[in-house]
Amino acid sequence: MPPAASSGSDGRDGFRGSASDISREAADRTTHRSLARRLEGINIYLVGMMGAGKSAVGRPLAAALGYRFLDADTTIEQVAGQPIPAIFEQEGEAGFRALETAVLDRIASWHSLVVATGGGAVTRPENWGHLHQGVVVWLDAADAVLLQRLSADPTPRPLMAGPDPHGRLRELLEQRRPFYAQADLHIVQGSGPPEQVALQVLDGLPSILKERQAGPSEPLTLINGDGAITSSLN
């Protein structure tokens, strides 16, 4: 369900802005519902580097489509019963990646989800078997934007530990960029708010969805093995 409208300054109708703003919002909701029907419940997987805003963008994107939002890293922590840094410490990156693959396998059996994946999920070929069951969207951002966001985020990131986080970020991005490029949709974002990036995704999705072919307007004419015209293959 779309988020409830906030109360306006006059407290009457729950909207802020002019009549044209309200009309545009109504038109957007209609467009998003139409897009959701075309998606037919297939999952949308957001991929990209840590700091790309996958979770922040995923929530308004899911709300616009009437989907549920799921953070894969949070799900991994729930399954493991411990935070990701502890998993890395006890199991190493290989152990974490194996658990990540198992979680993505489970998620792939669900539907109507916007899923924020971990930054390194794309590095395992077996994960792509799960991701390509849905639509994969790469949220791309400049190094400076990523670093600024990571610096402001207190979340521990095991792969970014070290004296040179900027150099480590560039190294990881260089390794992962070819994997991210396998996404169905590439969104280059600036420094705008998550809601703006979600709109970029919504605007881009129709370009990668194939239109369903309409059925024949008239019954098919078939010819059986004896050369006679029939309406059935039996």
CYANA upper distance limits for C-alpha pairs under 8 A (distance plus 0.5 A):
  1 MET  CA     63 ALA  CA      6.14
  1 MET  CA     64 ALA  CA      7.81
  1 MET  CA     65 LEU  CA      8.20
  1 MET  CA     66 GLY  CA      5.24
  1 MET  CA     67 TYR  CA      8.02
  2 PRO  CA     63 ALA  CA      5.14
  2 PRO  CA     64 ALA  CA      5.93
  2 PRO  CA     65 LEU  CA      8.17
  2 PRO  CA     66 GLY  CA      6.97
  3 PRO  CA     63 ALA  CA      6.94
  5 ALA  CA     14 GLY  CA      6.27
  5 ALA  CA     15 PHE  CA      6.71
  6 SER  CA     14 GLY  CA      6.06
  6 SER  CA     15 PHE  CA      6.87
  6 SER  CA     16 ARG  CA      8.32
  7 SER  CA     11 GLY  CA      6.15
  7 SER  CA     12 ARG  CA      8.25
  7 SER  CA     13 ASP  CA      7.86
  7 SER  CA     14 GLY  CA      4.62
  7 SER  CA     15 PHE  CA      6.58
  7 SER  CA     16 ARG  CA      7.95
  8 GLY  CA     12 ARG  CA      7.47
  8 GLY  CA     13 ASP  CA      7.36
  8 GLY  CA     14 GLY  CA      5.45
  8 GLY  CA     15 PHE  CA      5.43
  8 GLY  CA     16 ARG  CA      5.32
  9 SER  CA     16 ARG  CA      7.48
 15 PHE  CA     22 ILE  CA      7.86
 17 GLY  CA     21 ASP  CA      6.29
 17 GLY  CA     22 ILE  CA      7.62
 18 SER  CA     22 ILE  CA      7.04
 19 ALA  CA     23 SER  CA      6.67
 20 SER  CA     24 ARG  CA      6.57
 21 ASP  CA     25 GLU  CA      6.70
 22 ILE  CA     26 ALA  CA      6.73
 23 SER  CA     27 ALA  CA      6.68
 24 ARG  CA     28 ASP  CA      6.58
 25 GLU  CA     29 ARG  CA      6.73
 26 ALA  CA     30 THR  CA      6.88
 27 ALA  CA     31 THR  CA      6.72
 28 ASP  CA     32 HIS  CA      6.58
 29 ARG  CA     33 ARG  CA      6.66
 29 ARG  CA     64 ALA  CA      7.62
 30 THR  CA     34 SER  CA      6.79
 31 THR  CA     35 LEU  CA      6.73
 32 HIS  CA     36 ALA  CA      6.62
 32 HIS  CA     64 ALA  CA      6.69
 32 HIS  CA     65 LEU  CA      6.27
 32 HIS  CA    202 LEU  CA      7.96
 33 ARG  CA     37 ARG  CA      6.86
 33 ARG  CA     64 ALA  CA      8.33
 33 ARG  CA     65 LEU  CA      6.69
 33 ARG  CA     66 GLY  CA      8.26
 34 SER  CA     38 ARG  CA      6.97
 35 LEU  CA     39 LEU  CA      6.79
 35 LEU  CA     65 LEU  CA      7.94
 35 LEU  CA    206 PRO  CA      7.69
 36 ALA  CA     40 GLU  CA      7.00
 36 ALA  CA     41 GLY  CA      7.80
 36 ALA  CA     65 LEU  CA      5.88
 36 ALA  CA     66 GLY  CA      7.95
 37 ARG  CA     41 GLY  CA      8.16
 38 ARG  CA    209 LEU  CA      8.15
 39 LEU  CA    209 LEU  CA      8.18
 40 GLU  CA    112 SER  CA      8.46
 41 GLY  CA    111 HIS  CA      5.95
 41 GLY  CA    112 SER  CA      4.80
 41 GLY  CA    113 LEU  CA      8.14
 42 ILE  CA    111 HIS  CA      6.18
 42 ILE  CA    112 SER  CA      6.19
 42 ILE  CA    113 LEU  CA      7.92
 42 ILE  CA    133 GLN  CA      8.07
 42 ILE  CA    134 GLY  CA      5.78
 42 ILE  CA    135 VAL  CA      7.76
 43 ASN  CA    108 ALA  CA      8.24
 43 ASN  CA    110 TRP  CA      8.45
 43 ASN  CA    111 HIS  CA      6.12
 43 ASN  CA    112 SER  CA      5.81
 43 ASN  CA    113 LEU  CA      5.32
 43 ASN  CA    114 VAL  CA      6.43
 43 ASN  CA    115 VAL  CA      7.81
 43 ASN  CA    133 GLN  CA      8.15
 43 ASN  CA    134 GLY  CA      5.23
 43 ASN  CA    135 VAL  CA      6.83
 44 ILE  CA    112 SER  CA      8.42
 44 ILE  CA    113 LEU  CA      6.75
 44 ILE  CA    114 VAL  CA      5.25
 44 ILE  CA    115 VAL  CA      6.61
 44 ILE  CA    134 GLY  CA      6.17
 44 ILE  CA    135 VAL  CA      5.29
 44 ILE  CA    136 VAL  CA      6.48
 44 ILE  CA    137 VAL  CA      7.70
 45 TYR  CA    114 VAL  CA      6.48
 45 TYR  CA    115 VAL  CA      5.29
 45 TYR  CA    116 ALA  CA      6.69
 45 TYR  CA    117 THR  CA      7.27
 45 TYR  CA    131 LEU  CA      7.08
 45 TYR  CA    134 GLY  CA      7.39
 45 TYR  CA    135 VAL  CA      6.54
 45 TYR  CA    136 VAL  CA      5.27
 45 TYR  CA    137 VAL  CA      6.56
 46 LEU  CA     54 LYS  CA      6.47
 46 LEU  CA     58 GLY  CA      7.93
 46 LEU  CA    114 VAL  CA      7.88
 46 LEU  CA    115 VAL  CA      6.50
 46 LEU  CA    116 ALA  CA      5.50
 46 LEU  CA    117 THR  CA      6.52
 46 LEU  CA    136 VAL  CA      6.54
 46 LEU  CA    137 VAL  CA      5.41
 46 LEU  CA    138 TRP  CA      6.48
 46 LEU  CA    139 LEU  CA      7.28
 47 VAL  CA     54 LYS  CA      7.53
 47 VAL  CA    116 ALA  CA      7.28
 47 VAL  CA    117 THR  CA      6.20
 47 VAL  CA    118 GLY  CA      7.68
 47 VAL  CA    119 GLY  CA      7.02
 47 VAL  CA    121 ALA  CA      8.43
 47 VAL  CA    122 VAL  CA      8.02
 47 VAL  CA    136 VAL  CA      7.49
 47 VAL  CA    137 VAL  CA      6.53
 47 VAL  CA    138 TRP  CA      5.36
 47 VAL  CA    139 LEU  CA      6.71
 47 VAL  CA    180 TYR  CA      7.39
 47 VAL  CA    183 ALA  CA      8.46
 48 GLY  CA     52 ALA  CA      6.45
 48 GLY  CA     54 LYS  CA      7.80
 48 GLY  CA    117 THR  CA      8.48
 48 GLY  CA    118 GLY  CA      8.30
 48 GLY  CA    119 GLY  CA      5.94
 48 GLY  CA    138 TRP  CA      5.95
 48 GLY  CA    139 LEU  CA      5.77
 48 GLY  CA    140 ASP  CA      6.70
 48 GLY  CA    180 TYR  CA      7.05
 49 MET  CA    118 GLY  CA      8.40
 49 MET  CA    119 GLY  CA      5.15
 49 MET  CA    120 GLY  CA      8.10
 49 MET  CA    139 LEU  CA      8.46
 49 MET  CA    140 ASP  CA      8.07
 49 MET  CA    146 LEU  CA      8.36
 49 MET  CA    173 LEU  CA      7.46
 50 MET  CA    118 GLY  CA      7.80
 50 MET  CA    119 GLY  CA      5.78
 50 MET  CA    146 LEU  CA      7.86
 50 MET  CA    150 LEU  CA      8.06
 51 GLY  CA    146 LEU  CA      5.45
 51 GLY  CA    147 LEU  CA      7.78
 51 GLY  CA    149 ARG  CA      6.13
 51 GLY  CA    150 LEU  CA      6.05
 52 ALA  CA    139 LEU  CA      6.58
 52 ALA  CA    140 ASP  CA      6.95
 52 ALA  CA    141 ALA  CA      6.69
 52 ALA  CA    146 LEU  CA      6.65
 53 GLY  CA     57 VAL  CA      6.34
 53 GLY  CA    139 LEU  CA      8.12
 53 GLY  CA    194 PRO  CA      7.65
 54 LYS  CA     58 GLY  CA      6.23
 54 LYS  CA    116 ALA  CA      5.74
 54 LYS  CA    117 THR  CA      7.96
 54 LYS  CA    139 LEU  CA      7.54
 55 SER  CA     59 ARG  CA      6.95
 55 SER  CA     71 ASP  CA      7.03
 55 SER  CA    116 ALA  CA      5.98
 56 ALA  CA     60 PRO  CA      8.09
 56 ALA  CA    194 PRO  CA      6.24
 57 VAL  CA     61 LEU  CA      6.71
 57 VAL  CA    194 PRO  CA      5.19
 57 VAL  CA    195 GLU  CA      6.91
 57 VAL  CA    197 VAL  CA      6.96
 57 VAL  CA    198 ALA  CA      5.95
 58 GLY  CA     62 ALA  CA      6.46
 58 GLY  CA     69 PHE  CA      6.91
 58 GLY  CA    114 VAL  CA      6.57
 58 GLY  CA    115 VAL  CA      7.51
 58 GLY  CA    116 ALA  CA      6.96
 58 GLY  CA    198 ALA  CA      7.72
 59 ARG  CA     63 ALA  CA      6.74
 59 ARG  CA     69 PHE  CA      6.30
 59 ARG  CA    114 VAL  CA      8.33
 60 PRO  CA     64 ALA  CA      6.61
 60 PRO  CA    194 PRO  CA      8.10
 60 PRO  CA    195 GLU  CA      6.55
 60 PRO  CA    198 ALA  CA      6.92
 61 LEU  CA     65 LEU  CA      6.99
 61 LEU  CA    114 VAL  CA      7.93
 61 LEU  CA    195 GLU  CA      8.18
 61 LEU  CA    198 ALA  CA      5.65
 61 LEU  CA    199 LEU  CA      8.03
 61 LEU  CA    201 VAL  CA      8.31
 61 LEU  CA    202 LEU  CA      7.97
 62 ALA  CA     66 GLY  CA      6.42
 62 ALA  CA     67 TYR  CA      5.08
 62 ALA  CA     68 ARG  CA      6.16
 62 ALA  CA     69 PHE  CA      6.16
 62 ALA  CA    113 LEU  CA      7.72
 62 ALA  CA    114 VAL  CA      6.18
 63 ALA  CA     67 TYR  CA      6.64
 63 ALA  CA     68 ARG  CA      7.83
 67 TYR  CA    112 SER  CA      5.61
 67 TYR  CA    113 LEU  CA      5.87
 67 TYR  CA    114 VAL  CA      7.08
 68 ARG  CA    112 SER  CA      6.93
 68 ARG  CA    113 LEU  CA      5.40
 68 ARG  CA    114 VAL  CA      6.71
 69 PHE  CA    113 LEU  CA      6.19
 69 PHE  CA    114 VAL  CA      5.36
 69 PHE  CA    115 VAL  CA      6.56
 69 PHE  CA    116 ALA  CA      8.41
 70 LEU  CA     75 THR  CA      8.25
 70 LEU  CA    113 LEU  CA      7.25
 70 LEU  CA    114 VAL  CA      6.67
 70 LEU  CA    115 VAL  CA      5.35
 70 LEU  CA    116 ALA  CA      6.85
 71 ASP  CA     75 THR  CA      6.88
 71 ASP  CA    115 VAL  CA      6.27
 71 ASP  CA    116 ALA  CA      5.32
 71 ASP  CA    117 THR  CA      7.05
 72 ALA  CA     76 ILE  CA      6.69
 72 ALA  CA    100 GLU  CA      8.36
 72 ALA  CA    103 VAL  CA      7.93
 72 ALA  CA    104 LEU  CA      7.98
 72 ALA  CA    115 VAL  CA      7.05
 72 ALA  CA    116 ALA  CA      6.38
 72 ALA  CA    117 THR  CA      5.68
 72 ALA  CA    118 GLY  CA      7.16
 73 ASP  CA     77 GLU  CA      6.84
 73 ASP  CA     84 ILE  CA      8.10
 73 ASP  CA    100 GLU  CA      8.41
 73 ASP  CA    116 ALA  CA      8.49
 73 ASP  CA    117 THR  CA      7.32
 73 ASP  CA    118 GLY  CA      6.58
 74 THR  CA     78 GLN  CA      6.78
 75 THR  CA     79 VAL  CA      6.68
 75 THR  CA    103 VAL  CA      7.89
 76 ILE  CA     80 ALA  CA      6.56
 76 ILE  CA     84 ILE  CA      8.22
 76 ILE  CA     99 LEU  CA      7.58
 76 ILE  CA    100 GLU  CA      6.96
 76 ILE  CA    103 VAL  CA      7.03
 77 GLU  CA     81 GLY  CA      6.14
 77 GLU  CA     82 GLN  CA      5.85
 77 GLU  CA     83 PRO  CA      5.70
 77 GLU  CA     84 ILE  CA      6.64
 78 GLN  CA     82 GLN  CA      7.51
 80 ALA  CA     87 ILE  CA      8.28
 82 GLN  CA     86 ALA  CA      6.93
 82 GLN  CA     87 ILE  CA      7.44
 83 PRO  CA     87 ILE  CA      7.07
 84 ILE  CA     88 PHE  CA      6.77
 84 ILE  CA     96 PHE  CA      8.36
 85 PRO  CA     89 GLU  CA      6.68
 85 PRO  CA    156 PRO  CA      7.37
 85 PRO  CA    157 ARG  CA      7.55
 85 PRO  CA    158 PRO  CA      6.45
 86 ALA  CA     90 GLN  CA      6.62
 87 ILE  CA     91 GLU  CA      6.05
 87 ILE  CA     92 GLY  CA      7.42
 87 ILE  CA     95 GLY  CA      8.11
 87 ILE  CA     96 PHE  CA      6.71
 88 PHE  CA     92 GLY  CA      4.86
 88 PHE  CA     93 GLU  CA      6.00
 88 PHE  CA     95 GLY  CA      7.89
 88 PHE  CA     96 PHE  CA      6.69
 88 PHE  CA    158 PRO  CA      7.71
 91 GLU  CA     95 GLY  CA      5.21
 91 GLU  CA     96 PHE  CA      6.96
 92 GLY  CA     96 PHE  CA      6.94
 93 GLU  CA     97 ARG  CA      6.57
 94 ALA  CA     98 ALA  CA      6.77
 95 GLY  CA     99 LEU  CA      6.91
 96 PHE  CA    100 GLU  CA      6.61
 97 ARG  CA    101 THR  CA      6.68
 97 ARG  CA    121 ALA  CA      7.94
 97 ARG  CA    124 ARG  CA      8.45
 98 ALA  CA    102 ALA  CA      6.91
 99 LEU  CA    103 VAL  CA      6.77
100 GLU  CA    104 LEU  CA      6.72
100 GLU  CA    121 ALA  CA      7.80
101 THR  CA    105 ASP  CA      6.61
101 THR  CA    121 ALA  CA      8.33
101 THR  CA    126 GLU  CA      7.93
101 THR  CA    127 ASN  CA      6.42
102 ALA  CA    106 ARG  CA      6.96
103 VAL  CA    107 ILE  CA      6.71
104 LEU  CA    108 ALA  CA      6.55
104 LEU  CA    127 ASN  CA      7.55
104 LEU  CA    130 HIS  CA      7.04
104 LEU  CA    131 LEU  CA      8.44
105 ASP  CA    109 SER  CA      7.51
105 ASP  CA    127 ASN  CA      8.36
105 ASP  CA    130 HIS  CA      6.61
106 ARG  CA    110 TRP  CA      7.87
108 ALA  CA    130 HIS  CA      6.28
108 ALA  CA    131 LEU  CA      8.02
108 ALA  CA    133 GLN  CA      7.62
117 THR  CA    121 ALA  CA      7.03
120 GLY  CA    176 ARG  CA      7.94
121 ALA  CA    127 ASN  CA      7.25
122 VAL  CA    127 ASN  CA      7.10
122 VAL  CA    128 TRP  CA      7.30
122 VAL  CA    176 ARG  CA      8.00
122 VAL  CA    179 PHE  CA      6.37
122 VAL  CA    180 TYR  CA      7.28
123 THR  CA    127 ASN  CA      8.42
123 THR  CA    176 ARG  CA      7.39
123 THR  CA    179 PHE  CA      7.04
124 ARG  CA    128 TRP  CA      7.77
125 PRO  CA    129 GLY  CA      7.80
126 GLU  CA    130 HIS  CA      7.84
127 ASN  CA    131 LEU  CA      6.74
128 TRP  CA    132 HIS  CA      6.24
129 GLY  CA    133 GLN  CA      7.34
130 HIS  CA    134 GLY  CA      8.20
131 LEU  CA    135 VAL  CA      7.67
131 LEU  CA    136 VAL  CA      6.98
132 HIS  CA    136 VAL  CA      7.28
135 VAL  CA    183 ALA  CA      8.38
135 VAL  CA    184 ASP  CA      6.83
135 VAL  CA    185 LEU  CA      8.48
136 VAL  CA    183 ALA  CA      5.44
136 VAL  CA    184 ASP  CA      5.71
136 VAL  CA    185 LEU  CA      6.98
137 VAL  CA    183 ALA  CA      6.09
137 VAL  CA    184 ASP  CA      6.48
137 VAL  CA    185 LEU  CA      5.23
137 VAL  CA    186 HIS  CA      6.48
137 VAL  CA    187 ILE  CA      7.67
137 VAL  CA    201 VAL  CA      8.29
138 TRP  CA    180 TYR  CA      6.61
138 TRP  CA    181 ALA  CA      7.97
138 TRP  CA    183 ALA  CA      6.34
138 TRP  CA    184 ASP  CA      8.30
138 TRP  CA    185 LEU  CA      6.64
138 TRP  CA    186 HIS  CA      5.36
138 TRP  CA    187 ILE  CA      6.44
139 LEU  CA    186 HIS  CA      7.01
139 LEU  CA    187 ILE  CA      5.61
139 LEU  CA    188 VAL  CA      6.91
139 LEU  CA    189 GLN  CA      7.52
140 ASP  CA    186 HIS  CA      7.61
140 ASP  CA    187 ILE  CA      6.35
140 ASP  CA    188 VAL  CA      5.36
140 ASP  CA    189 GLN  CA      6.58
141 ALA  CA    145 VAL  CA      6.83
141 ALA  CA    146 LEU  CA      6.96
141 ALA  CA    188 VAL  CA      6.47
141 ALA  CA    189 GLN  CA      5.89
141 ALA  CA    190 GLY  CA      7.02
142 ALA  CA    146 LEU  CA      6.86
142 ALA  CA    190 GLY  CA      8.14
143 ASP  CA    147 LEU  CA      6.55
143 ASP  CA    169 LEU  CA      8.17
143 ASP  CA    170 ARG  CA      7.78
144 ALA  CA    148 GLN  CA      6.57
145 VAL  CA    149 ARG  CA      6.75
145 VAL  CA    190 GLY  CA      8.26
145 VAL  CA    191 SER  CA      7.35
146 LEU  CA    150 LEU  CA      6.64
147 LEU  CA    151 SER  CA      6.49
147 LEU  CA    166 HIS  CA      7.22
147 LEU  CA    169 LEU  CA      8.22
148 GLN  CA    152 ALA  CA      6.93
149 ARG  CA    153 ASP  CA      6.72
150 LEU  CA    154 PRO  CA      8.30
157 ARG  CA    161 ALA  CA      7.17
160 MET  CA    165 PRO  CA      6.28
160 MET  CA    168 ARG  CA      6.88
160 MET  CA    169 LEU  CA      7.64
161 ALA  CA    165 PRO  CA      7.49
164 ASP  CA    168 ARG  CA      6.75
165 PRO  CA    169 LEU  CA      6.46
166 HIS  CA    170 ARG  CA      6.79
167 GLY  CA    171 GLU  CA      6.71
168 ARG  CA    172 LEU  CA      6.67
169 LEU  CA    173 LEU  CA      6.58
170 ARG  CA    174 GLU  CA      6.57
171 GLU  CA    175 GLN  CA      6.87
172 LEU  CA    176 ARG  CA      6.60
173 LEU  CA    177 ARG  CA      6.10
174 GLU  CA    178 PRO  CA      8.39
176 ARG  CA    180 TYR  CA      6.75
177 ARG  CA    181 ALA  CA      6.59
178 PRO  CA    182 GLN  CA      7.51
179 PHE  CA    183 ALA  CA      8.33
181 ALA  CA    186 HIS  CA      8.01
184 ASP  CA    208 ILE  CA      7.60
185 LEU  CA    204 GLY  CA      7.68
185 LEU  CA    205 LEU  CA      7.78
185 LEU  CA    208 ILE  CA      7.84
187 ILE  CA    200 GLN  CA      7.53
187 ILE  CA    201 VAL  CA      7.29
189 GLN  CA    197 VAL  CA      6.95
192 GLY  CA    196 GLN  CA      6.70
192 GLY  CA    197 VAL  CA      7.56
193 PRO  CA    197 VAL  CA      7.26
194 PRO  CA    198 ALA  CA      6.63
195 GLU  CA    199 LEU  CA      6.85
196 GLN  CA    200 GLN  CA      6.99
197 VAL  CA    201 VAL  CA      6.94
198 ALA  CA    202 LEU  CA      6.76
199 LEU  CA    203 ASP  CA      6.52
200 GLN  CA    204 GLY  CA      6.64
201 VAL  CA    205 LEU  CA      6.56
202 LEU  CA    206 PRO  CA      8.13
204 GLY  CA    208 ILE  CA      7.97
205 LEU  CA    209 LEU  CA      7.10
216 PRO  CA    220 LEU  CA      8.04
219 PRO  CA    231 SER  CA      8.21
220 LEU  CA    231 SER  CA      7.38
221 THR  CA    229 ILE  CA      7.24
221 THR  CA    230 THR  CA      7.09
221 THR  CA    231 SER  CA      6.56
222 LEU  CA    229 ILE  CA      6.15
222 LEU  CA    230 THR  CA      5.71
222 LEU  CA    231 SER  CA      6.36
222 LEU  CA    232 SER  CA      7.54
222 LEU  CA    233 LEU  CA      7.96
223 ILE  CA    227 GLY  CA      6.00
223 ILE  CA    228 ALA  CA      5.92
223 ILE  CA    229 ILE  CA      5.04
223 ILE  CA    230 THR  CA      6.27
224 ASN  CA    228 ALA  CA      6.12
224 ASN  CA    229 ILE  CA      7.04
224 ASN  CA    230 THR  CA      7.11
224 ASN  CA    233 LEU  CA      7.78
